[in-house]
Amino acid sequence: MVADPGQDFEGGAFTTPELDGSSSTPEFGKGDALFFVSHKFHNVRPVTAGTRNVLVAELWAGPSSRCEHRCESQDCALSGCELAAAMP
């Protein structure tokens, strides 16, 4: 995070939906980094004031995948995708 929550912006919480229907909202501030597998569904709530600046980097290792959900299946056909099956 390159902005200071509560000073540079309001709102804009990072959230991930969980399999039990709840949401996880990790708290982090300016200078903190958040690492997670990017195929995990995630979003940012609306920023209500100010500007929320972040730096995003994706690191990938291994074979290419044709799955638009970036699952580990090499021949995902969406209907058989373990990630697509978990979508609400």
N, C-alpha and C positions, 0 to 999 in steps of 0.2 A: 504494500500500500504506500503510495507516495503522497497521500493527502492525510490530514488529521481529522478523523471522524469527530463530529461535534463542534469543530472549529471551522474547517474548510467546507463542510457540507453537513446536511441533515438527511436522514433516511438512508437509502442505498445499502441496506443490509444484504450481505451475501447469504443465501440459503440453499439448502439441499433437501429435497423431499426424501423421506425415509420409507422403507417398505411397509411399516406399520401405519402409514398415513400421516405421521407427524412430520414436522420440519426441524432441521438442525440449523442453527444460526451461530456459527463460531464468532467470537469476538476477537478482533485484531485491530491494530492501530498503525499509525505512520511508522514505516520502517520494518513492519512485520511482513512475513511471507506466508502464504497458504499453499500447501501442496496437496493435490488430490488427483485421482485418476480422472482424466477429463471426459471419459465416456459416462461418468456419473452425472445424472441430470443435476443441473445447478442453475441458479438465476440470481439476479440482483433486484431488490425491491426499488421502487421509484425513489430518485433523489428529490427531496422536497425543497431544498435550498442549497445554494452554493454549487461547487464543482467537485465531483469525486474523480480523482485521478488515480489510475492503477497502471501497473506494468504487467503484461501477460506474456508468458513464454510457454511453449509446448515442446516437450522432449519426447521423441519416439525412438524406440529400438525394436528390431525384429522385422519380420516380413510385412509387406503391405497388406492392407485389408480392403476389400471392396465394400464392406458394410458401412452404410452412412451413419450408423450408430457407433462405429469404431469398436465393436465388440471383438473378441479374440477369434471368432469363427472366420475361417478363410472363405467359406462359401455360404455366408448368411443370406437367407432369402426373406428377410424381414419377418415373415410369419413364424420362422423357426428361431429367430434371434432371441437370445436370453434377455437382452436389454429391452427389446421391443415388447416382450411378454410382460415385463415389469412396469411398462408405461401405464399411468392412470387412465 
